[in-house]
Amino acid sequence: MEACNILSRCEGTCSQVAQLQSAPQTLALIHQNLVSITQTIATAGRVPSNIAAHDVTERRIDHGRQLRLMRDYNQGSSSPPIASRLLQEGSW
């Protein structure tokens, strides 16, 4: 849209100076667009890497949680069986 405005201002004047002045304005506009495109691409590149880092972190948390839950699961209990405790307490 801005490029059209620059060109329409240039068309109204027949002066070569006005035409020469429109060239840097157009180049500045193109530069701004390229910077915007570059920023968009850079942002789009960060999104998948952030998602991948999140997934890895979640898997590590789940793995750690599973390890904590399974720690000492197969080892016997140090407390006596229920029947033995009841006999010791005299509740039997």
N, C-alpha and C positions, 0 to 999 in steps of 0.2 A: 504494500500500500504506500509506504513512504517512498519507495523507488518511483512509483507512478507520479507522486507529487513532485519529486525532483525533476523528472522528465517533463512534466506539464509546465513547470515554471520555466524550464529551458526553452520549450517550444514557443512560448509567448514572446520571447525576445530573440532577435536575430543576431545579437551581438556575439562575437566569438569569445569574448571575456566571460559572458554568462554561461556559454557552453563549456568553457574550460573550468569554470567554478563548479559546475554540476558534476564533473568527473570525480574530484576528491570526495564530494558528498556521497556519491554513489559507492565509491570504494570504501568509505567509512561505514556505510550501511552494510555492505557485503562482509566487512570485517566483523561487525557486531553480530551478524547472523552466524558466521563461522565460529565465533567464540561461544555463542549460545548452543550451537550444535555440538561443539567439543565438550561443553559442560554436561549436556544431556547424555552423550555417549559415556562419559566418565561415570556419571551417576548410574546409568544402566549397567555398567560393568561392575559396580560395587554391590548392586542388589543380589546377584547370584552368589557372590563370594560371602556376603553377610548371611544368606540363607544356608549356605554350606557350613559356615562356622557355627551357626545356631544348631544345625542338625548334629554336627560332631559333638558339640557341648551336651546336647540332650542325650546322645548315646552314652557319653562318658558318665553322666549323672545316673542314668539307668543302670549301667554296668556297676558303678560304685554302690548303688542301692542294693542290687542283687547280691553283691559280695558281702555287704553288711548283713543282709538277711540270712545268707547261707553260712556265715562264719559260725563255727562250732555247732552247726546243725547236726552233724553225724556223731559228735562226741556225747558220751553218756552224761546224764545229769548227776550232779554231786549230792542232790538231796535223796533221801531214802524213798522207797516206794510209798504210796499212800497208805497201804495196809500197815506197814511197819510204823509209820508215824502215828497212826490212830492207836495202835497197841501201846506205844510209848506214852501217849497222852492219857491213856486209860479210858478212852471213849468207846471202846469196842466191847 
